[in-house]
Amino acid sequence: IGLLDIFGFETFRVNRFEQFCINYANEKLQQKYNKDIFSSVQNEYGYEGIPMPEVAFLDNSQVLHLIEGRMGFISMLNEECLRPHGNDASFVAKVKTVNKDMECLVKDPLHRNVQFG
């Protein structure tokens, strides 16, 4: 089994848009790797009748939907940038409100009004 370990390409003292882009790229790569390696091999073995134990792997599609979905971070950030008085607090409030049911979005009460995880 091949393993993919994406720790990150850069370490920033403060996470900014650049870190977000790196994390997004890592999530896309992880999804592609999972799909290409785990899913396709399992399907191929099943098709050929070769017994193979089920290999469990995390599905990060919810994270990707949170980032690139219709009401995801990218769409909402674009909208906030176009607003004449757009700001960090308004963006974060919208992200938290619209995506309140997303399990992968950390909404820690200790976060300030411009933070989420």
C-alpha positions as CSV (number, residue, x, y, z in Angstrom):
1,I,0.0,0.0,0.0
2,G,1.3,3.4,-0.9
3,L,1.1,6.1,1.7
4,L,0.6,9.8,1.2
5,D,1.9,12.1,3.8
6,I,1.2,15.8,3.1
7,F,2.4,17.8,6.1
8,G,2.5,21.1,4.3
9,F,5.0,23.0,2.2
10,E,5.4,26.1,4.3
11,T,4.9,27.1,7.9
12,F,3.6,30.5,8.5
13,R,3.5,32.3,11.9
14,V,0.0,33.5,11.1
15,N,-2.3,31.5,8.8
16,R,-3.3,33.7,5.9
17,F,-4.7,33.1,2.4
18,E,-1.5,31.5,1.3
19,Q,-1.8,28.8,3.9
20,F,-5.4,28.3,3.0
21,C,-4.4,27.7,-0.6
22,I,-1.8,25.2,0.4
23,N,-4.2,23.4,2.7
24,Y,-6.8,23.4,-0.1
25,A,-4.3,21.9,-2.6
26,N,-3.3,19.3,0.0
27,E,-7.0,18.3,0.4
28,K,-7.5,18.0,-3.4
29,L,-4.3,15.9,-3.7
30,Q,-5.5,13.7,-0.8
31,Q,-8.9,13.1,-2.4
32,K,-7.3,12.3,-5.8
33,Y,-4.8,9.9,-4.2
34,N,-7.6,8.2,-2.2
35,K,-9.8,7.9,-5.3
36,D,-6.9,6.7,-7.6
37,I,-5.3,4.3,-5.2
38,F,-7.9,3.0,-2.7
39,S,-11.2,3.2,-4.6
40,S,-10.0,2.2,-8.0
41,V,-7.9,-0.7,-6.7
42,Q,-10.8,-2.0,-4.6
43,N,-13.1,-1.7,-7.6
44,E,-10.7,-3.5,-9.9
45,Y,-10.1,-6.3,-7.5
46,G,-13.8,-6.7,-7.0
47,Y,-14.4,-6.8,-10.7
48,E,-11.7,-9.4,-11.2
49,G,-13.0,-11.5,-8.3
50,I,-9.8,-11.1,-6.2
51,P,-10.5,-11.2,-2.5
52,M,-9.2,-8.0,-0.8
53,P,-9.9,-6.8,2.7
54,E,-11.7,-3.5,2.9
55,V,-9.2,-0.7,3.3
56,A,-10.8,2.1,5.4
57,F,-9.7,5.7,4.5
58,L,-11.0,9.1,5.4
59,D,-13.3,10.7,2.9
60,N,-12.5,14.4,2.8
61,S,-15.3,15.4,0.5
62,Q,-17.1,17.4,3.2
63,V,-13.9,19.5,3.7
64,L,-13.7,20.1,-0.1
65,H,-17.4,21.0,-0.2
66,L,-16.8,23.4,2.6
67,I,-14.0,25.1,0.6
68,E,-15.3,24.9,-3.0
69,G,-19.0,24.3,-2.7
70,R,-21.7,26.7,-3.8
71,M,-21.7,28.4,-0.4
72,G,-18.1,27.4,0.4
73,F,-15.2,29.5,1.6
74,I,-14.1,30.5,-1.9
75,S,-17.5,31.7,-3.0
76,M,-18.2,33.5,0.2
77,L,-14.7,35.1,0.3
78,N,-15.2,36.3,-3.3
79,E,-18.6,37.8,-2.3
80,E,-17.1,39.5,0.8
81,C,-14.3,41.0,-1.3
82,L,-16.8,42.6,-3.7
83,R,-18.8,44.2,-0.9
84,P,-17.9,47.9,-0.3
85,H,-17.4,47.4,3.4
86,G,-16.5,43.7,3.5
87,N,-14.4,42.6,6.4
88,D,-12.9,39.6,8.3
89,A,-15.6,39.5,11.0
90,S,-18.5,39.6,8.5
91,F,-16.9,36.9,6.4
92,V,-16.3,34.6,9.4
93,A,-19.8,35.2,10.7
94,K,-21.3,34.2,7.4
95,V,-19.1,31.1,7.1
96,K,-20.1,30.0,10.6
97,T,-23.8,30.7,10.0
98,V,-24.1,29.1,6.6
99,N,-22.0,26.1,7.4
100,K,-23.2,25.5,11.0
101,D,-24.1,21.9,10.3
102,M,-20.8,21.0,8.8
103,E,-19.0,18.6,11.2
104,C,-15.5,19.5,9.8
105,L,-15.9,23.2,10.6
106,V,-14.5,23.9,14.1
107,K,-16.6,26.5,15.8
108,D,-14.7,26.9,19.1
109,P,-16.4,29.4,21.5
110,L,-12.9,30.5,22.4
111,H,-12.2,31.7,18.9
112,R,-12.4,35.5,18.4
113,N,-15.0,36.8,15.9
114,V,-12.5,36.5,13.1
115,Q,-11.4,32.9,13.7
116,F,-12.5,29.5,12.8
117,G,-10.8,26.2,12.2
